[in-house]
Amino acid sequence: MSDTLFYNIWRTKNAADKARLVDAMRLEAPNLAAKPGFRSLTVLVGEDDRVVVEGRWASRAAFDSSVTDDAKAQESRRSMEAFGQPEPALFTEAFRVLPAQGTSADYPSKSFWNGFSRSHVNVNGLKLSVVAGGEGEPILLIPGFLETWAVWHRLMPKLAQRYRVIAPDLRGFGDSEGGGKGYDKKTLAADMATVLDALGVDRVHVVGHDFGGQIAYALAAGARERVATLTVIESLLPGIEVKSRGDEGRFWILGFHSAPVVPELLTIGRERDYVHALWDIFVEPDSEVTLEDRLEVERAFARPGSLAAGFELYRAKPQDLADFGLQYANKLSIPVLALGGQHCFELRVIESFRQVANDVSGGIIEGASHFTPLERSEGTAAPMLDFIGRHPIT
């Protein structure tokens, strides 16, 4: 379920009282933050005599228990009335025009789980979640930012008809453990190699989307004898120049997510809202993406720490540049498939990887923006199956 919001408007007599009221609210904020079910408190101070308060709680019951029916909270509220008066009947439950429910426990479907199962693998002191199924040559699917293994769920049954499919969650994402460190792509590639070790996999076809493409490249460049083919989708490489598409304004997130502290400050308690907004930018509205797909991503990245972990993928760029710079000159010799969404990276993916590999093919996935495996599953799966089929593991 979504959080419950309450609004209250306080009126004060003068600027001095308004300042005192806001100070009193600041002092009370830590007490509220310690209450069960508390999400956030936002105080908006206008130029007139009003102070608007938005309180966000896990539920109406949590609010009633911690505020309405709590003697200390009511005493604190009465003390604030020395500086202002709350408007009558405005301290009331509000609603949000956003998805209110979570995803089903069977997501993406009951039939999907007839062919796949989830397990957990111990990796560098963390338990990483892995969804796997199928038989044959192994394919490792690596997700990126705002993604769990589920970004691949439409492709996995198609791939599993011929291959063994392995789809982990990165550390800190989905159902994997993780914290605020270890998000340089060399370390994440080592995580993936350990997953393969735990599953008894030697050589493998590796596929990566978004930052998963950078992780896939790091794995292929660092363990060249282990990766048979590399497929990268909607992924560019740090430090590799490609021509502009002309609409780079939409990529303001690159600088914002790389900034220290600020992204967390502005998104805490609003993770679902933020994820929802980003999907509106990077998903084509007439694609295969469903409400359930969006809800799954919102659920996963509303989990405490997950969105913050995602920001670390961006902040690791200086370390990635240092690590990758040592690999770029020694070009990959394995076959590489590079695919870009028609409405996002386009041919820049293939242009990027042709600078670091000798055998690169690929093109554009028509009708897709950035989250291509969810948006155009057949358009994504078909070139992958053709490419991997033409380059069996030897």
C-alpha positions in Angstrom: 0.0 0.0 0.0 1.1 3.6 -0.5 1.9 5.9 2.4 -0.8 8.0 4.0 -0.5 11.8 3.9 -1.9 14.4 6.3 -2.0 18.2 5.8 -2.3 20.9 8.3 -2.3 24.7 7.8 -1.2 26.9 10.7 -1.9 30.6 10.8 0.4 33.0 12.8 -0.1 36.6 13.8 3.4 37.9 12.7 6.8 37.0 11.4 8.2 36.4 14.8 5.5 34.0 15.8 5.9 32.2 12.5 9.6 31.8 13.1 9.0 30.5 16.6 6.4 28.0 15.4 8.8 26.6 12.7 11.6 26.3 15.4 9.2 24.4 17.6 8.4 22.0 14.8 12.1 21.5 14.1 12.6 20.5 17.8 9.6 18.1 17.6 10.8 16.5 14.4 13.3 14.0 15.9 10.6 12.8 18.3 8.3 12.1 15.3 11.0 10.5 13.4 11.4 7.9 16.1 7.8 6.9 15.9 6.8 3.5 14.3 5.4 4.1 10.8 6.8 7.6 10.4 8.0 8.4 6.9 8.7 12.2 6.6 7.6 15.6 7.7 7.7 18.6 5.3 7.1 22.1 6.5 6.4 24.8 3.9 6.8 28.4 5.0 5.2 30.9 2.7 5.6 34.7 2.5 2.3 35.3 4.3 1.2 34.2 7.8 0.7 30.5 6.9 2.8 27.5 7.6 1.8 24.3 5.8 2.8 20.9 7.2 2.7 17.6 5.3 3.1 14.5 7.3 3.7 11.1 5.7 3.0 7.9 7.6 2.9 4.2 6.7 -0.8 4.1 7.5 -3.7 6.0 9.2 -3.3 3.6 12.2 0.4 4.4 12.6 -0.5 8.2 12.7 -3.3 7.7 15.1 -1.2 5.7 17.5 1.8 8.0 17.4 0.0 11.4 17.2 -3.7 11.5 17.7 -3.8 9.0 20.6 -0.4 9.9 22.1 -0.4 12.2 25.1 3.1 13.6 24.6 2.4 14.4 21.0 -0.8 16.2 21.8 1.0 18.2 24.6 3.6 19.2 22.1 0.9 20.2 19.6 -0.8 22.4 22.3 2.5 24.1 23.1 2.8 25.2 19.5 -0.6 26.9 19.7 1.2 29.7 21.6 2.6 30.7 18.3 -0.2 29.9 15.8 -3.5 28.3 15.3 -4.2 25.2 13.1 -7.1 25.7 10.7 -10.1 23.6 11.7 -10.8 20.4 9.8 -7.7 20.5 7.7 -5.7 17.9 9.6 -7.2 15.1 7.6 -6.2 12.2 5.5 -5.3 12.9 1.8 -4.7 10.6 -1.1 -2.1 10.4 -3.9 -2.9 9.9 -7.6 -0.3 7.2 -8.0 -0.4 3.4 -7.9 -1.5 2.5 -4.4 -0.9 -1.2 -4.3 2.2 -3.3 -4.5 2.9 -6.1 -6.9 1.7 -9.6 -6.6 3.9 -12.2 -4.8 3.6 -14.1 -8.1 5.0 -11.3 -10.2 5.6 -11.5 -13.1 3.1 -14.4 -13.3 2.4 -17.8 -11.8 3.3 -19.5 -15.1 6.7 -17.8 -15.1 7.7 -19.5 -11.9 6.9 -22.9 -13.4 10.1 -22.6 -15.3 12.3 -20.5 -13.0 13.3 -20.5 -9.3 15.0 -18.1 -6.9 18.1 -18.9 -4.8 20.6 -16.9 -2.8 24.4 -17.1 -3.3 27.1 -16.0 -0.8 29.2 -13.3 -2.6 31.9 -11.4 -0.9 30.1 -11.4 2.5 26.7 -10.7 0.9 23.8 -12.8 -0.1 22.8 -12.1 -3.7 19.5 -13.2 -5.1 19.5 -15.1 -8.4 16.6 -16.2 -10.5 17.5 -19.0 -12.9 16.0 -21.6 -15.2 16.4 -23.5 -18.5 19.1 -25.8 -19.7 22.0 -25.5 -22.2 24.8 -23.0 -22.6 24.6 -20.5 -19.8 23.6 -16.8 -20.3 24.2 -14.3 -17.5 21.8 -11.4 -17.5 23.1 -8.3 -15.6 20.6 -5.4 -14.8 21.4 -1.7 -14.3 20.0 1.3 -12.5 16.3 1.1 -11.3 16.4 -2.5 -12.3 16.3 -5.9 -10.7 16.5 -9.3 -12.4 12.8 -8.7 -13.4 13.9 -6.3 -16.2 14.6 -9.5 -18.1 11.4 -11.4 -17.3 9.8 -11.1 -20.7 13.0 -12.4 -22.4 13.9 -15.1 -20.0 11.2 -17.7 -21.1 12.3 -17.1 -24.7 16.0 -17.6 -23.9 15.3 -20.6 -21.6 13.9 -22.6 -24.5 17.5 -23.1 -25.6 19.8 -21.9 -22.8 20.4 -21.9 -19.1 19.4 -18.4 -17.9 21.0 -16.8 -14.8 19.6 -13.4 -13.7 21.1 -12.0 -10.4 20.1 -8.9 -8.5 23.1 -6.5 -8.0 24.2 -5.9 -4.4 21.8 -3.7 -2.6 19.1 -4.1 -5.3 15.9 -6.2 -5.3 16.3 -9.1 -2.9 20.1 -9.0 -2.7 22.0 -7.7 0.4 24.2 -4.7 0.0 25.3 -1.3 1.4 26.8 2.0 0.3 30.1 0.7 -1.1 31.4 -1.6 -3.8 29.6 0.0 -6.8 32.5 0.5 -9.1 32.0 -1.8 -12.1 35.2 -3.9 -11.5 33.9 -4.9 -8.0 30.4 -5.6 -9.4 31.9 -7.7 -12.1 33.8 -9.7 -9.5 30.4 -10.3 -7.8 29.0 -11.7 -11.0 32.1 -13.9 -11.4 31.5 -15.3 -7.9 27.9 -16.0 -8.7 29.0 -18.0 -11.7 31.5 -19.9 -9.5 28.8 -20.8 -7.0 26.6 -22.1 -9.8 29.4 -24.1 -11.3 29.5 -22.1 -14.5 32.8 -21.7 -16.4 32.4 -20.0 -19.8 29.3 -17.9 -20.3 27.4 -15.6 -22.7 27.1 -12.3 -20.8 24.3 -9.7 -21.4 24.1 -6.3 -19.7 21.6 -3.5 -19.8 22.3 0.1 -18.7 25.0 0.0 -16.0 24.8 -3.7 -16.4 26.5 -3.3 -19.8 29.4 -1.6 -18.1 29.6 -4.4 -15.6 29.4 -7.0 -18.4 32.3 -5.2 -20.2 34.3 -5.2 -16.9 33.7 -8.9 -16.6 34.7 -9.6 -20.3 37.8 -7.4 -20.1 38.9 -8.7 -16.8 38.2 -12.5 -17.4 38.7 -12.8 -21.1 38.9 -16.6 -21.1 35.6 -16.8 -19.3 33.2 -14.7 -21.5 32.3 -16.3 -24.8 30.1 -13.4 -26.2 29.1 -10.0 -24.9 25.8 -8.4 -25.5 25.2 -4.8 -24.3 21.9 -3.0 -24.5 21.4 0.7 -23.9 24.8 1.1 -22.4 27.7 3.5 -23.0 31.2 3.4 -21.6 32.8 6.1 -19.4 35.4 8.1 -21.2 34.4 6.9 -24.6 33.2 9.8 -26.8 30.3 9.4 -29.1 28.4 12.0 -31.1 25.5 13.9 -29.5 21.9 12.9 -30.1 20.8 16.4 -29.6 18.5 15.9 -26.6 21.0 15.5 -23.8 18.9 17.8 -21.5 16.9 14.7 -20.6 20.0 13.2 -19.1 20.2 15.7 -16.2 20.1 12.7 -13.9 23.8 12.0 -14.6 25.0 15.1 -12.8 22.3 14.9 -10.1 22.9 11.3 -9.2 26.6 11.8 -9.1 26.4 14.6 -6.5 27.2 13.7 -2.9 24.4 13.6 -0.3 21.9 15.8 -2.2 20.0 13.1 -4.1 19.3 11.2 -0.9 18.2 14.4 0.9 15.7 15.2 -1.9 14.3 11.7 -2.5 14.1 10.2 1.0 10.5 9.3 1.8 9.6 10.0 -1.9 11.4 7.1 -3.5 8.3 5.8 -5.2 7.4 9.2 -6.6 10.9 9.7 -8.0 11.1 6.3 -9.6 7.7 6.9 -11.1 8.9 10.2 -12.6 12.0 8.7 -14.1 10.1 5.9 -15.8 7.9 8.6 -17.4 11.0 10.0 -19.0 12.7 6.7 -20.2 9.8 4.4 -21.1 7.8 4.7 -24.3 4.1 5.1 -23.3 2.8 2.7 -26.0 5.2 -0.1 -25.1 4.7 -3.5 -23.5 5.4 -2.1 -20.0 2.6 -2.7 -17.6 1.4 -1.1 -14.4 2.7 -4.3 -12.6 6.2 -3.7 -14.1 6.2 -0.1 -12.8 4.9 -1.2 -9.4 7.7 -3.8 -9.1 10.4 -1.3 -9.7 8.8 1.2 -7.3 8.5 -1.5 -4.6 12.1 -2.6 -5.1 13.6 0.9 -4.9 11.3 2.2 -2.1 13.2 -0.3 0.1 15.5 1.6 2.4 18.9 2.1 0.9 18.2 0.8 -2.6 17.8 4.1 -4.4 20.9 5.4 -2.5 22.8 2.3 -3.7 21.7 3.2 -7.2 23.3 6.7 -6.9 26.6 5.0 -6.1 26.6 3.5 -9.6 27.0 7.1 -10.9 29.4 8.2 -8.2 31.8 5.4 -9.1 32.6 6.9 -12.4 36.1 8.2 -11.5 37.1 4.8 -10.3 35.5 3.2 -13.4 37.5 5.5 -15.6 40.7 4.5 -13.9 39.9 0.8 -14.1 38.6 0.9 -17.7 41.4 3.1 -19.0 43.7 0.1 -18.5 41.5 -2.1 -20.6 40.4 0.0 -23.5 43.6 -0.2 -25.4 43.6 -4.0 -25.2 40.5 -4.4 -27.3 38.1 -7.3 -26.8 38.5 -10.1 -29.4 35.2 -11.9 -28.6 32.0 -11.2 -30.6 30.0 -8.2 -29.2 26.4 -7.3 -29.9 25.5 -3.7 -29.2 21.9 -2.6 -29.2 20.3 0.8 -28.6 16.7 2.0 -28.1 15.3 4.0 -31.0 14.3 6.8 -28.7 17.3 6.8 -26.4 20.9 5.8 -27.1 20.3 4.6 -30.7 23.5 3.8 -32.6 25.7 5.4 -29.9 25.9 2.0 -28.2 27.5 0.4 -31.2 29.7 3.4 -31.8 30.9 3.2 -28.2 31.8 -0.5 -28.2 33.5 -0.4 -31.6 36.2 1.7 -29.9 37.0 -1.1 -27.4 36.3 -4.3 -29.3 37.3 -5.7 -32.7 34.2 -7.7 -33.6 31.1 -5.6 -33.0 27.7 -5.8 -34.6 24.3 -4.5 -33.7 21.8 -1.8 -34.3 18.6 -0.2 -33.1 15.6 -1.7 -31.3 12.6 0.0 -32.9 9.9 1.5 -30.8 11.9 1.4 -27.6 13.3 4.0 -25.3 15.7 3.0 -22.5 14.1 0.0 -20.8 14.2 -2.1 -24.0 13.8 -5.6 -22.5 10.5 -4.6 -20.9 9.3 -2.3 -23.7 10.0 -4.4 -26.8 10.7 -8.0 -25.7 10.7 -9.6 -29.2 12.7 -6.8 -30.7 15.3 -7.3 -28.0 15.3 -11.1 -27.8 15.4 -11.8 -31.5 18.8 -10.3 -32.3 20.2 -11.7 -29.0 19.1 -15.3 -29.9 20.4 -14.9 -33.4 23.8 -13.5 -32.2 24.3 -16.1 -29.4 23.2 -18.9 -31.7 25.9 -18.0 -34.2 28.6 -18.0 -31.6 28.3 -21.1 -29.5 30.7 -21.7 -26.5 33.6 -23.8 -27.6 
